[in-house]
Amino acid sequence: MNDPKPALGVPDAVRAGVPTVWRNPHVRPAAEVLPTLPLQWSDVQAAQARWRRFAPLLSKLFPELRSSGGLIDSALLEPKESFARSVLGGQGRLLVKADHDLPVTGCIKARGGVYEVLWYAERVAEGFGVPDDFAAFADPAWRERFARHTVVVGSTGNLGFSVGVMARALGFAAEVHMSSDAKAWKKDRLRRIGVNVVEHEADYTAAVAAARSSAATRPQCHFVDDETSEQLFLGYATAAIDLRVQLEAAGIAVDAGRPLLVYLPCGVGGAPGGITFGLKHVFGDAVRCVFVEPVESPCMVVQLASESRESVSVYDVGRSNQTVQDGLAVASASLFAADVVRHLIDGVVTVSDATSLEWVRRAWFDAGLELEPSAASAFAAAVSWSRAGLNAGKGTDIVWTTGGGLLPDDVFQQLLNDSPASATRS
Ligand SMILES: Cc1ncc(COP(=O)(O)O)c(C=O)c1O
């Protein structure tokens, strides 16, 4: 480990591993910030058009997508009132963006991971002449061409699965580099679909670095870079368009008087960063985004609060990066994502493992939501943000439940057993 850096602006509570509500002092109007960013709305629209081009293929490859015509999106749910009150204390309306049930992968990483594999398939296809109907990519002739290519990624688990599922469905070889503490069942699930899983006795950042150098030496190989990829980011960003359609269909207005507050679990920052970027384009300052991190892996708050342009890690401020919120177990935020969200997010809430597990239990028994700890933490963050008086109570709060729908039964049962006894059952 490097010598600790001073990281002066990082709050003492974050350094001490105490659950914290950090308000971003540098948030600025969206209209000022968005034009300065490296990606623009036209990039999100192009990504949306790509999803549509591939929809017939996706619906052919994944039967569960037939009902949506090949579009990968999740439901916008409204939990019962007693549950909503236990989260927001009666302030505002609570909705759940149910990415834990996202078809194909059961987690938010499908939005970025599946999208980037589709983008790469299109790049490969350009060398042969792109077909009019992308459903042709399911044919043996195209699979044979794709089979000469390898898609490589480093992951805490869910990105690897999303990339792996899509890559294998098209016939690509797939290689996923994972840290030794990544969940065994996530590794087994990848091996079952024919992915080469490479384990590293190190953390997620080291696994990504290993994946990057492994891919760099090989021809016909694409590295999905969780730390810097614009394609991943754009795949996530298109979720904002889906959400706008759902809110309109539900008759929910979003404006200055009826703001939207969105709680987004954050690992390296790509998924919540991409969604924030998309939402700010769609709703401007009427949407406020709050990131959620484990107390032991608060990489984004450390990066932003330190005001450093160089990478500052959670180890630099004395945290361990050991957490049951495994999808968020990232020691160093993506500098790309941090730069995008620096002036866009309202703040970050850090959540302890005990509270995260408590919300796994409450979400299940009180709202029927099967969540992994990384996703359940978003409820805890909504509680903390509201209790801190930061929720005006005039609009809609959306908790983005980012994963858990495909947890094996025994793993989920164990999480419920591990949940603190203080949790109540309705
Ligand atoms: C369930 C879940 N939620 C949230 C995230 C955060 O995404 P990101 O690492 O892009 O910030 C992840 C990342 O793997 C995840 O698995």
The ligand as a Tripos MOL2 file, in Angstrom:
@<TRIPOS>MOLECULE
LIG
   16    16     1     0     0
SMALL
NO_CHARGES

@<TRIPOS>ATOM
      1 C1        -25.5830   -4.3700   -7.0160 C.3       1 LIG1
      2 C2        -24.7030   -3.2420   -7.4240 C.ar      1 LIG1
      3 N1        -25.0880   -1.9840   -7.1830 N.ar      1 LIG1
      4 C3        -24.3350   -0.9330   -7.5240 C.ar      1 LIG1
      5 C4        -23.1140   -1.0990   -8.1480 C.ar      1 LIG1
      6 C5        -22.2970    0.1260   -8.4520 C.3       1 LIG1
      7 O1        -21.9000    0.3040   -9.7680 O.3       1 LIG1
      8 P1        -20.5380    1.0430  -10.0730 P.3       1 LIG1
      9 O2        -19.4320    0.1180   -9.6240 O.co2     1 LIG1
     10 O3        -20.5220    1.2560  -11.5340 O.co2     1 LIG1
     11 O4        -20.5300    2.2950   -9.2740 O.co2     1 LIG1
     12 C6        -22.6570   -2.3890   -8.4140 C.ar      1 LIG1
     13 C7        -21.3730   -2.6290   -9.0550 C.2       1 LIG1
     14 O5        -20.9770   -3.7260   -9.3530 O.2       1 LIG1
     15 C8        -23.4670   -3.4930   -8.0370 C.ar      1 LIG1
     16 O6        -23.0750   -4.7490   -8.2660 O.3       1 LIG1
@<TRIPOS>BOND
     1     1     2 1
     2     2     3 ar
     3     2    15 ar
     4     3     4 ar
     5     4     5 ar
     6     5     6 1
     7     5    12 ar
     8     6     7 1
     9     7     8 1
    10     8     9 2
    11     8    10 1
    12     8    11 1
    13    12    13 1
    14    12    15 ar
    15    13    14 2
    16    15    16 1
@<TRIPOS>SUBSTRUCTURE
     1 LIG1         1 GROUP 0 **** ****
